């Protein structure tokens, strides 16, 4: 993943990557969910997913996968 954006208050907000390779949004936080996300890979492919529930310490399946790279 090259960039990760969360839909906050009707606008896309860049969610910064931490030094431990997680994307964490603070100040303001993202709230209780459900969430809308937009993810861009190194090749410029974009995935958007909505109605993503909050799962503390759990995994959530996304709606699709990036295409294979060159």
DSSP file (Angstrom, degrees, kcal/mol; ACC not computed):
  #  RESIDUE AA STRUCTURE BP1 BP2  ACC     N-H-->O    O-->H-N    N-H-->O    O-->H-N    TCO  KAPPA ALPHA  PHI   PSI    X-CA   Y-CA   Z-CA
    1    1 A X              0   0    0      0, 0.0    40,-0.2     0, 0.0     3,-0.1   0.000 360.0 360.0 360.0 134.9    0.0    0.0    0.0
    2    2 A X        +     0   0    0     38,-2.9     2,-0.3     1,-0.4    39,-0.2   0.823 360.0   5.0 -97.4 -40.8    1.3    3.4   -0.9
    3    3 A X  E     -A   40   0A   0     37,-2.0    37,-2.3    13,-0.0     2,-0.4  -0.987  56.5-159.3-145.9 157.0   -1.4    5.6    0.7
    4    4 A X  E     -A   39   0A   0     11,-0.4    11,-3.0    -2,-0.3     2,-0.4  -0.997  10.8-174.1-139.1 127.7   -4.5    5.2    2.8
    5    5 A X  E     -AB  38  14A   0     33,-2.9    33,-2.5    -2,-0.4     2,-0.4  -0.964   9.2-154.3-126.4 141.4   -7.3    7.7    3.2
    6    6 A X  E     -AB  37  13A   0      7,-2.3     7,-2.4    -2,-0.4     2,-0.9  -0.907  23.6-120.3-112.0 142.9  -10.3    7.6    5.5
    7    7 A X  E     + B   0  12A   0     29,-2.8     2,-0.5    -2,-0.4    29,-0.3  -0.724  41.6 170.9 -83.0 106.5  -13.6    9.3    4.7
    8    8 A X  E >   - B   0  11A   0      3,-2.7     3,-1.8    -2,-0.9    22,-0.0  -0.975  64.9 -15.8-121.5 126.0  -14.1   11.8    7.6
    9    9 A X  T 3  S-     0   0    0     -2,-0.5    -1,-0.2     1,-0.3     3,-0.1   0.841 127.8 -52.7  53.4  38.5  -16.8   14.5    7.6
   10   10 A X  T 3  S+     0   0    0      1,-0.2     2,-0.3    -3,-0.1    -1,-0.3   0.551 121.7  92.8  79.4   8.0  -17.4   14.0    3.9
   11   11 A X  E <  S-B    8   0A   0     -3,-1.8    -3,-2.7    -5,-0.1     2,-0.4  -0.958  78.9-109.8-132.6 151.3  -13.8   14.5    2.8
   12   12 A X  E     -B    7   0A   0     -2,-0.3     2,-0.5    -5,-0.2    -5,-0.2  -0.667  33.6-164.4 -78.7 131.1  -10.8   12.2    2.3
   13   13 A X  E     -B    6   0A   0     -7,-2.4    -7,-2.3    -2,-0.4     2,-0.3  -0.974  22.2-120.5-119.3 127.6   -8.2   12.5    5.0
   14   14 A X  E     -B    5   0A   0     -2,-0.5     2,-0.6    -9,-0.2    -9,-0.2  -0.513  24.2-148.7 -65.9 125.5   -4.7   11.1    4.5
   15   15 A X        -     0   0    0    -11,-3.0   -11,-0.4    -2,-0.3    10,-0.2  -0.880  19.7-127.6 -98.4 117.8   -4.0    8.6    7.3
   16   16 A X        -     0   0    0     -2,-0.6     8,-2.1     8,-0.4     2,-0.4  -0.303  13.1-123.7 -71.2 148.4   -0.3    8.6    8.2
   17   17 A X  B     -D   23   0B   0      6,-0.2     6,-0.3     4,-0.0     2,-0.1  -0.729  26.1-136.7 -87.7 135.7    1.8    5.4    8.2
   18   18 A X    >   -     0   0    0      4,-3.8     3,-1.7    -2,-0.4    -1,-0.0  -0.354  26.5-103.6 -85.1 170.5    3.6    4.7   11.5
   19   19 A X  T 3  S+     0   0    0      1,-0.3    -1,-0.1     2,-0.1    -2,-0.0   0.707 123.7  57.6 -66.5 -19.3    7.1    3.5   11.9
   20   20 A X  T 3  S-     0   0    0      2,-0.1    -1,-0.3     0, 0.0     3,-0.1   0.144 123.2-105.8 -98.4  18.8    5.8    0.0   12.6
   21   21 A X  S <  S+     0   0    0     -3,-1.7     2,-0.3     1,-0.2    -2,-0.1   0.709  79.6 124.1  70.4  26.9    3.9    0.0    9.2
   22   22 A X        -     0   0    0      2,-0.0    -4,-3.8    -6,-0.0     2,-0.6  -0.833  60.9-126.3-107.6 154.0    0.4    0.6   10.5
   23   23 A X  B     -D   17   0B   0     -2,-0.3     2,-0.4    -6,-0.3    -6,-0.2  -0.909  34.2-179.9 -99.6 122.1   -1.9    3.4    9.3
   24   24 A X        -     0   0    0     -8,-2.1     2,-0.6    -2,-0.6    -8,-0.4  -0.984  16.6-156.9-131.8 125.3   -3.2    5.3   12.4
   25   25 A X        +     0   0    0     -2,-0.4     5,-0.4   -10,-0.2     2,-0.3  -0.892  23.4 163.4-102.6 121.9   -5.5    8.3   12.4
   26   26 A X        +     0   0    0     -2,-0.6     3,-0.1     1,-0.2    -2,-0.0  -0.941  41.5  49.0-132.0 156.9   -5.4   10.6   15.4
   27   27 A X  S    S+     0   0    0     -2,-0.3    -1,-0.2     0, 0.0     2,-0.1   0.896 128.9  24.9  48.5  71.5   -6.6   14.1   16.2
   28   28 A X  S    S-     0   0    0     -3,-0.1     0, 0.0     1,-0.1     0, 0.0   0.539 101.8-150.9 -86.1 157.1   -9.3   13.8   15.2
   29   29 A X        -     0   0    0     -3,-0.1    -3,-0.2    -2,-0.1    -1,-0.1  -0.103  27.2-105.5 -74.3-176.0   -9.8   10.0   15.4
   30   30 A X        -     0   0    0     -5,-0.4     3,-0.5     1,-0.2    -1,-0.1   0.495  51.1-133.8 -95.1  -3.8  -12.0    8.1   13.1
   31   31 A X        -     0   0    0      1,-0.2    -1,-0.2     4,-0.0     3,-0.1  -0.240  44.4 -49.2  79.6-173.1  -14.9    7.5   15.5
   32   32 A X  S    S-     0   0    0      1,-0.2    22,-0.5     2,-0.1    -1,-0.2   0.546  91.4-166.0 -81.0  -8.1  -16.8    4.3   16.1
   33   33 A X  S    S-     0   0    0     -3,-0.5    -1,-0.2     1,-0.3     2,-0.2  -0.298  71.0-166.2  89.1 179.8  -17.5    3.4   12.4
   34   34 A X        -     0   0    0     18,-0.6    -1,-0.3    -3,-0.1     2,-0.2   0.586  59.8-158.0 -67.8 162.4  -18.6    2.1   10.1
   35   35 A X  E     - C   0  52A   0     17,-2.9    17,-2.6    -2,-0.2     2,-0.4  -0.682  21.7-144.7-115.0 161.1  -15.8    3.5    7.9
   36   36 A X  E     -     0   0A   0    -29,-0.3   -29,-2.8    -2,-0.2     2,-0.3  -0.999  26.7-173.6-122.1 129.5  -15.2    4.3    4.3
   37   37 A X  E     -AC   6  49A   0     12,-3.0    12,-2.5    -2,-0.4     2,-0.4  -0.913  18.7-162.8-126.1 150.1  -11.6    3.8    3.0
   38   38 A X  E     -AC   5  48A   0    -33,-2.5   -33,-2.9    -2,-0.3     2,-0.4  -0.995  15.2-172.5-129.3 126.0   -9.6    4.6   -0.1
   39   39 A X  E     -AC   4  47A   0      8,-2.8     8,-2.7    -2,-0.4     2,-0.4  -0.960   5.9-162.9-123.6 135.5   -6.3    2.7   -0.6
   40   40 A X  E     -AC   3  46A   0    -37,-2.3   -38,-2.9    -2,-0.4   -37,-2.0  -0.962   9.2-148.9-119.5 133.9   -3.8    3.4   -3.4
   41   41 A X    >   -     0   0    0      4,-2.3     3,-1.7    -2,-0.4     0, 0.0  -0.341  37.9 -91.0 -92.0 180.0   -1.0    0.9   -4.3
   42   42 A X  T 3  S+     0   0    0      1,-0.3    -1,-0.1     2,-0.1    -2,-0.0   0.703 125.2  54.0 -63.5 -21.2    2.5    1.7   -5.7
   43   43 A X  T 3  S-     0   0    0      2,-0.1    -1,-0.3     0, 0.0    -3,-0.0   0.390 120.9-103.1 -96.2   2.0    1.2    1.5   -9.3
   44   44 A X  S <  S+     0   0    0     -3,-1.7     2,-0.2     1,-0.3    -2,-0.1   0.476  70.8 146.9  90.7   2.2   -1.7    4.0   -8.8
   45   45 A X        -     0   0    0     22,-0.1    -4,-2.3     1,-0.0     2,-0.4  -0.527  34.1-152.1 -71.1 139.6   -4.5    1.4   -8.6
   46   46 A X  E     -C   40   0A   0     -6,-0.2     2,-0.4    -2,-0.2    -6,-0.2  -0.944  14.2-171.3-121.0 134.4   -7.2    2.6   -6.2
   47   47 A X  E     -C   39   0A   0     -8,-2.7    -8,-2.8    -2,-0.4     2,-0.4  -0.976   4.5-167.1-118.5 137.7   -9.6    0.6   -4.1
   48   48 A X  E     +C   38   0A   0     -2,-0.4     2,-0.4   -10,-0.2   -10,-0.2  -0.982   7.1 179.4-121.8 138.6  -12.6    2.1   -2.2
   49   49 A X  E     -C   37   0A   0    -12,-2.5   -12,-3.0    -2,-0.4     2,-0.3  -0.998   4.4-170.4-137.6 139.8  -14.5    0.2    0.5
   50   50 A X  E     +     0   0A   0     -2,-0.4   -14,-0.2   -14,-0.2     3,-0.1  -0.830  61.2  36.1-129.0 167.3  -17.4    1.4    2.5
   51   51 A X  E    S+     0   0A   0    -16,-0.3     2,-0.6    -2,-0.3   -15,-0.2   0.836  70.8 166.7  59.4  36.5  -19.5    0.3    5.5
   52   52 A X  E     -C   35   0A   0    -17,-2.6   -17,-2.9    -3,-0.2   -18,-0.6  -0.724  29.0-136.1 -83.0 119.9  -16.3   -1.3    7.1
   53   53 A X        -     0   0    0     -2,-0.6     2,-0.4   -19,-0.2   -20,-0.1  -0.341  17.3-107.1 -76.2 157.7  -17.1   -2.1   10.7
   54   54 A X        -     0   0    0    -22,-0.5     2,-0.4    -2,-0.0    -1,-0.1  -0.712  36.5-179.0 -80.6 130.8  -14.7   -1.4   13.6
   55   55 A X    >   -     0   0    0     -2,-0.4     3,-1.5     3,-0.2     2,-0.5  -0.896  20.8-143.1-133.3 103.8  -13.1   -4.6   15.0
   56   56 A X  T 3  S-     0   0    0     -2,-0.4     3,-0.1     1,-0.3    -2,-0.0  -0.532  88.6 -10.7 -66.9 115.1  -10.7   -4.0   17.9
   57   57 A X  T 3  S+     0   0    0     -2,-0.5    -1,-0.3     1,-0.2     2,-0.3   0.649 119.0 106.6  71.2  15.2   -7.9   -6.5   17.4
   58   58 A X    <   -     0   0    0     -3,-1.5     2,-0.3     2,-0.0    -1,-0.2  -0.765  66.3-115.1-124.6 169.5   -9.7   -8.3   14.6
   59   59 A X        -     0   0    0     -2,-0.3     2,-0.4    -3,-0.1    -3,-0.0  -0.741  18.0-160.9-103.5 151.1   -9.6   -8.6   10.8
   60   60 A X        -     0   0    0     -2,-0.3     2,-0.2    -5,-0.1    -5,-0.0  -0.999  21.7-125.0-130.5 128.0  -12.3   -7.5    8.3
   61   61 A X        -     0   0    0     -2,-0.4     2,-0.1     1,-0.1    -2,-0.0  -0.535  27.4-134.3 -71.3 134.9  -12.4   -8.8    4.7
   62   62 A X        -     0   0    0     -2,-0.2    -1,-0.1     2,-0.1   -13,-0.1  -0.330  17.6-113.5 -82.3 171.2  -12.3   -6.1    2.1
   63   63 A X  S    S-     0   0    0     -2,-0.1     2,-0.3     1,-0.1    -1,-0.1   0.723  88.7  -2.2 -79.2 -22.7  -14.6   -5.9   -0.9
   64   64 A X        -     0   0    0      0, 0.0     2,-0.3     0, 0.0    -2,-0.1  -0.935  64.5-116.8-157.5 177.2  -11.8   -6.5   -3.5
   65   65 A X        -     0   0    0     -2,-0.3     2,-0.1    -3,-0.1     3,-0.1  -0.872  33.4-103.6-120.8 154.0   -8.1   -7.0   -4.2
   66   66 A X        -     0   0    0     -2,-0.3     3,-0.1     1,-0.1   -19,-0.0  -0.444  44.9-104.7 -67.5 150.0   -5.6   -5.0   -6.1
   67   67 A X        -     0   0    0      1,-0.1    -1,-0.1    -2,-0.1   -22,-0.1  -0.347  49.0 -82.9 -68.6 161.2   -4.6   -6.4   -9.6
   68   68 A X        -     0   0    0      1,-0.1    -1,-0.1    -3,-0.1     2,-0.0  -0.358  49.4-118.4 -63.2 143.9   -1.3   -8.1   -9.9
   69   69 A X              0   0    0      1,-0.1    -1,-0.1    -3,-0.1     0, 0.0  -0.217 360.0 360.0 -76.9 172.6    1.6   -5.8  -10.4
   70   70 A X              0   0    0     -2,-0.0    -1,-0.1     0, 0.0    -2,-0.1   0.510 360.0 360.0 -66.1 360.0    3.9   -5.8  -13.5
